Amino acid sequence: MNKHFKTLLTVLCGLFTMALVVDATGVVPDTSLLADIIDFFIPVSGLTIGTAGVAGPGEIHEGGAQLGDNPEDVEYFDDDLNKTIVKVRPSEVPLDTLTRSIGNTRTCESWECGGWEIGTRDVIDTVATAVGAAAPEVALVVDKKKMWLTGDVALVDGVQGKDGGPLAVYVVSRGTGNAINVVAVNSADGNVPALTKGTVLIRLSTGYSEKAAQASPYNISPTTRKNYCQIHMAQVEETTLHSLQKKKVTMDFATYKEQAIWDMKFGMERQNFFGVKGITQNEDGESVYLSEGVWWQCPNMFTFDKEKQWTNADYVKMCRQIFDGNNGSDARFLFAGPGMLERLAYVDAYTKQLGAKQTEVVHGVKVRRIVSDFGELLIRPVSSLFQGSFADCGLVLDMNYVAKYVREPLHSKELSLDESGQRRVKAVRLLEDYGLFLENLPTHCRIVAQ
């Protein structure tokens, strides 16, 4: 056998053996002569012959790969783009990153989004008018008469009954005006004692007599809250000559696209936080819907004096208001402005945990995990977002109750401006149409400097 032929045969056998090993391990070089040789012997797609004209999974289509008019035509485009947009400076737009990562999304088919909400009967009430003298039965004027039913038992907080226990009163009927008629359950002399304005009443349960066959009926009607979906859009263009021009630095279409994505995301983030809900018109007289930011949707508020430094007592009081009295998550996100972070720096309970380097990445966002007696705060500084009067403020969100209503999911579309004779440019449009909506409002809290 020819010597050169033997050498060639030996090389080919070696390459074929290497190709088998690489195919088994799944490690294939991307760009090299070796990769081409391996792919010649064993294509990366595998050796299985499929009936659809493709070796392995997938389908074959005539013509080059292109974006369809409908983003749903090629499912992986939306998913890949969504992941890409999350990775562009994710911690600087934390709310956008979290809503995409957690995935609490709803499909919306209207400009309006939101829903119906229904609560439960209140538990805490206060005495609105002082009771001056003791009496067997008292018309007790309260702040929340509607929460009381005939037969309810209330604990009178801070008032002593007989045998040293707390005083309880029984609602015998609903009176006129804002009054409920009550009798004492366990007072020393059988009378309802004098009560000061602001005395707290804690509703317990209801009690009925032996012959009672009916309970006091009540119902709570739901209320509706709405937000608007807003169209967010960005467009990237590069002229044909600009793409061909030799440059000192790398400024290509991908660079401009990343800039447009960032500007679009940052604008969406500001709107998601502080946007004002409304309908306006553009220069053509067409309606433009603007969504409301989560800051204005949140009624629960903790206030502090911005002229004073915080103490441990202020910090504990804040944490209690955030977590106590609602059914939210044990861990919640606190988006803090620079002024609020400065005040937290004076709190020992906060700074001691920073010394332990309690920093981690949660759903793509770098946070400081701070533990209090009431719950955990995942603190994310947002100096670039909380500016002006908001710099001293913070916003606590329970992300399990932040819903994203999506009418058009994030997608991109190539615009044929050159082919249509409009401009000699390569153009891509990015678009997303959605609105954020806070649910279970007591679980969220604004922290406001006054």
PyMOL commands that set and color helices and strands:
alter all, ss='L'
color gray80, all
select helices_A, chain A and resi 3-25+33-41+71-73+75-87+90-92+94-102+145-147+162-164+240-244+253-274+294-297+312-323+338-344+348-355+388-392+399-401+441-443
alter helices_A, ss='H'
color red, helices_A
select strands_A, chain A and resi 105-107+112-117+124-126+137-141+152-160+166-174+179-184+200-206+223-228+230-239+278-281+287-290+301-304+331-336+359-362+365-371+376-381+394-397+402-415+425-438+445-449
alter strands_A, ss='S'
color yellow, strands_A
deselect
rebuild
show_as cartoon
